[in-house]
Amino acid sequence: MRHQKQNCAPHFAEIEVDFEPAAEGFVFQVARGLSVEFLSTEDVSHFVAAAALGIEEQLTSPENGQRVVIAARVVLRHVRAHESDSHELAFKIAGYLAARRALERAGSHPA
């Protein structure tokens, strides 16, 4: 999922994740051999945590006033960031959008 917004405060985040059914709850894992396209490795852990939060928020968001919890195992496979345009909010939004797309494809969320 790629999230990119151009304005006076640009956003850039790109993640590749796999969604798999889980017995219960939400499990987020970073794949062994995670592919990272970014110069500063210090920020990558913050970006990964933000993406996980965005995914979890989407999978547990209230629907029709009732809290819905989707049991899923999510595996992060790839991260791409831009030195000046990437930040935690951009990755949180990318995670949220990735989970929304997965729910739409599964027929669990209206498009």
C-alpha beads as a LAMMPS data file, in Angstrom:
LAMMPS data file: protein, C-alpha beads

111 atoms
110 bonds

1 atom types
1 bond types

-500.0 500.0 xlo xhi
-500.0 500.0 ylo yhi
-500.0 500.0 zlo zhi

Masses

1 110.0

Atoms # bond

1 1 1 0.000 0.000 0.000
2 1 1 1.370 3.389 -0.924
3 1 1 0.251 6.582 0.767
4 1 1 1.476 9.776 -0.861
5 1 1 0.130 13.297 -0.444
6 1 1 1.664 16.377 -2.029
7 1 1 1.072 19.719 -0.330
8 1 1 2.965 21.979 2.057
9 1 1 3.330 19.008 4.442
10 1 1 4.001 16.038 2.120
11 1 1 3.424 12.425 3.132
12 1 1 5.147 9.367 1.717
13 1 1 4.935 5.794 2.990
14 1 1 4.943 2.476 1.185
15 1 1 4.420 -0.883 2.827
16 1 1 3.780 -4.395 1.584
17 1 1 1.889 -6.636 3.977
18 1 1 0.265 -10.063 3.869
19 1 1 -2.972 -10.673 5.763
20 1 1 -3.751 -14.160 7.017
21 1 1 -6.560 -15.473 9.214
22 1 1 -5.749 -15.984 12.887
23 1 1 -7.493 -17.973 15.604
24 1 1 -8.140 -14.777 17.564
25 1 1 -6.865 -11.262 18.060
26 1 1 -4.348 -9.268 16.094
27 1 1 -0.787 -10.419 15.470
28 1 1 1.699 -8.179 13.668
29 1 1 5.016 -9.611 12.542
30 1 1 7.990 -8.297 10.633
31 1 1 9.141 -10.817 8.043
32 1 1 12.595 -12.274 8.339
33 1 1 14.577 -10.544 5.620
34 1 1 12.355 -7.441 5.618
35 1 1 13.103 -5.371 2.517
36 1 1 13.787 -1.725 3.440
37 1 1 14.308 1.142 1.009
38 1 1 15.403 4.002 3.258
39 1 1 18.716 5.555 4.201
40 1 1 18.130 6.067 7.937
41 1 1 17.621 2.763 9.730
42 1 1 16.958 4.613 13.012
43 1 1 13.487 5.739 11.908
44 1 1 12.383 2.430 10.369
45 1 1 11.292 0.926 13.720
46 1 1 9.075 3.976 14.362
47 1 1 7.573 3.687 10.890
48 1 1 6.904 -0.044 11.387
49 1 1 5.186 0.602 14.734
50 1 1 3.048 3.336 13.179
51 1 1 1.994 1.050 10.301
52 1 1 1.069 -1.692 12.795
53 1 1 -1.036 0.793 14.782
54 1 1 -2.879 1.934 11.651
55 1 1 -3.626 -1.670 10.654
56 1 1 -4.836 -2.588 14.127
57 1 1 -7.060 0.497 14.349
58 1 1 -8.741 -0.370 11.045
59 1 1 -9.218 -4.033 11.983
60 1 1 -10.788 -3.121 15.341
61 1 1 -12.732 -0.018 14.326
62 1 1 -16.394 0.290 15.297
63 1 1 -18.867 -0.575 12.574
64 1 1 -22.511 0.465 12.970
65 1 1 -21.801 1.498 16.566
66 1 1 -20.449 -1.939 17.541
67 1 1 -16.783 -2.692 18.018
68 1 1 -15.630 -5.277 15.483
69 1 1 -12.448 -7.273 15.991
70 1 1 -11.021 -9.052 12.986
71 1 1 -8.709 -11.933 13.901
72 1 1 -5.685 -11.540 11.657
73 1 1 -2.004 -12.229 11.393
74 1 1 -0.284 -9.477 9.433
75 1 1 3.237 -9.881 8.081
76 1 1 5.192 -6.811 6.980
77 1 1 7.328 -7.701 3.948
78 1 1 8.579 -4.364 2.554
79 1 1 9.035 -0.762 3.704
80 1 1 9.889 2.185 1.512
81 1 1 10.349 5.684 2.863
82 1 1 11.512 9.074 1.666
83 1 1 14.151 10.977 3.598
84 1 1 12.146 14.198 3.978
85 1 1 8.528 13.247 3.214
86 1 1 8.137 10.156 5.417
87 1 1 6.985 10.274 9.013
88 1 1 4.982 8.188 11.463
89 1 1 1.591 9.628 10.484
90 1 1 2.166 8.707 6.834
91 1 1 2.924 5.107 7.847
92 1 1 -0.076 4.947 10.174
93 1 1 -2.301 6.062 7.289
94 1 1 -0.652 3.526 4.937
95 1 1 -1.331 0.758 7.467
96 1 1 -4.938 1.869 7.893
97 1 1 -5.452 1.915 4.111
98 1 1 -3.801 -1.493 3.655
99 1 1 -6.137 -3.042 6.224
100 1 1 -9.144 -1.330 4.660
101 1 1 -8.214 -2.726 1.234
102 1 1 -7.776 -6.228 2.706
103 1 1 -11.227 -6.004 4.333
104 1 1 -12.788 -4.808 1.063
105 1 1 -11.218 -7.701 -0.842
106 1 1 -12.477 -10.137 1.790
107 1 1 -15.972 -8.642 1.534
108 1 1 -15.939 -7.610 5.203
109 1 1 -15.959 -3.872 4.588
110 1 1 -17.981 -1.789 2.144
111 1 1 -15.896 -0.077 -0.552

Bonds

1 1 1 2
2 1 2 3
3 1 3 4
4 1 4 5
5 1 5 6
6 1 6 7
7 1 7 8
8 1 8 9
9 1 9 10
10 1 10 11
11 1 11 12
12 1 12 13
13 1 13 14
14 1 14 15
15 1 15 16
16 1 16 17
17 1 17 18
18 1 18 19
19 1 19 20
20 1 20 21
21 1 21 22
22 1 22 23
23 1 23 24
24 1 24 25
25 1 25 26
26 1 26 27
27 1 27 28
28 1 28 29
29 1 29 30
30 1 30 31
31 1 31 32
32 1 32 33
33 1 33 34
34 1 34 35
35 1 35 36
36 1 36 37
37 1 37 38
38 1 38 39
39 1 39 40
40 1 40 41
41 1 41 42
42 1 42 43
43 1 43 44
44 1 44 45
45 1 45 46
46 1 46 47
47 1 47 48
48 1 48 49
49 1 49 50
50 1 50 51
51 1 51 52
52 1 52 53
53 1 53 54
54 1 54 55
55 1 55 56
56 1 56 57
57 1 57 58
58 1 58 59
59 1 59 60
60 1 60 61
61 1 61 62
62 1 62 63
63 1 63 64
64 1 64 65
65 1 65 66
66 1 66 67
67 1 67 68
68 1 68 69
69 1 69 70
70 1 70 71
71 1 71 72
72 1 72 73
73 1 73 74
74 1 74 75
75 1 75 76
76 1 76 77
77 1 77 78
78 1 78 79
79 1 79 80
80 1 80 81
81 1 81 82
82 1 82 83
83 1 83 84
84 1 84 85
85 1 85 86
86 1 86 87
87 1 87 88
88 1 88 89
89 1 89 90
90 1 90 91
91 1 91 92
92 1 92 93
93 1 93 94
94 1 94 95
95 1 95 96
96 1 96 97
97 1 97 98
98 1 98 99
99 1 99 100
100 1 100 101
101 1 101 102
102 1 102 103
103 1 103 104
104 1 104 105
105 1 105 106
106 1 106 107
107 1 107 108
108 1 108 109
109 1 109 110
110 1 110 111
